[in-house]
Amino acid sequence: MTRLRHGLVVIVVLLLASVLAAPAFAQDNRINSNDYSAPVAIYCSNGVTVWDINSQGVGSYALGANLNQLADALARAISSGQQQEVGRGLGNVLYVLPSYELRVVAEPLSGYGGYYLYQFGINTCGQVNVPSYPPYQPQPPYNPYPPYQPPYQPPYYPPYQPPYQPPVYHPPYHPPYQQPPYQQPPSYGRTYVVQYGDTLAIIARRYGVNLYALAQANGIYNINLIYAGQRLRIP
């Protein structure tokens, strides 16, 4: 019985010694409490906070992200299909994955071997509501040479042409007829009665007058046509 009591005391003492020997961060409510040797301690504090732990077990604040920041990063991760960085500090990085998970990547302590990685659900520290984002649209590759744009040419407008109007007919001007004033025919004192065998030229030579003046005075148009018995005025 004494030996049994002595054995129980030894076990209790060893357990107390192991607990007291563990770092202070190993005794709190960290998310990654299943790995006391991890180089970081992850907590729920208005979102997610990450503390960097040195080889002496002393922790220093590294980074943090609230629920709104997590929701925004989750929306971008879902839209792009790739993990999105939320924050980094003291060599530690917090990512949001499209699978609704958080990933902490930390630089390892000496002797730990490789990078430390811890992954857990995004709603571990509170409900994260994903805002609506348009689906991811890949951007075309950058082209330093933009497509050729011809110089601006203003549109051509032909000069204004009025609609065709047929010309207006204007009849030629004819002044109203005015009767010439009456002219008293010249009085001729001499007359001659044509005889058979007379010609107008013979009569004109006989009286010493111009042949054409004699014809005009008597209204004769054909100087070769006179007849016997015709009375002529001698100008």
C-alpha positions, 0 to 999 in steps of 0.5 A: 500500500505504501509503495502504491501511494509512493508511485501515485505521488511520483506520477502526480509530481511528474505531471505537474512538472510537465505542465509547469515546464510548458510555455504559457501559450500552451495553457490557453485557448489557442486554436492550434492547441494540439501542437504545443511545439508550433512556432505560432499561436492562433486565437479567436479575437474579433476574428483571427489573430496570430502570435509568433512564439520564439524558442523561449516560448515568448509570444509576440503579436504577428498579424490579425484579420477581422470577420469583414476582412476574412469575408472579403478575402473569401469572396476574392478566393471563390471568384479567382479559384486561388488562395488570397493573402489576408495579412503577414507579419514576423514571417507568418502569413494568413491565407483564405482558401476557396474551400472556406478554410484559413491557412497559417504558414509560419517560419519554423523554429530551429530544429522544427523542420520545414515550414509550419502549416496549420489549416482550419475552417473559416467559421471557427471564430465566427460566421463569415458572410460572403459578399456577392462578387461578380464571377472571375473574368480573366484579363487579356494579356497586356499589349504594349502596342495598342491597335492602330487607330486611323486619324479622325476623319470628320464625316463629309457633308456635300454642300447644300443644294436647294431643290430644283425649281423649274424656271418661271416663264416670262413672255417677251415684253410687247409695249402696247400699240400706240397709233402714230399721230396723223400726218397730213399727206403732202399736197402736190400741185401737179398731177398727170394722167398716164397715157398709153406708152408711158412709163414711170421713168419717162414721166419722172424724166419729163417732170425732172423728179426722182423716179423713186420719189415719184413712186413713193408719192403715188404708193407704187411698189413696182416701178414697172407697173402703171396703167393708162388713165392712172392719175399721178401726183408729181412731187 
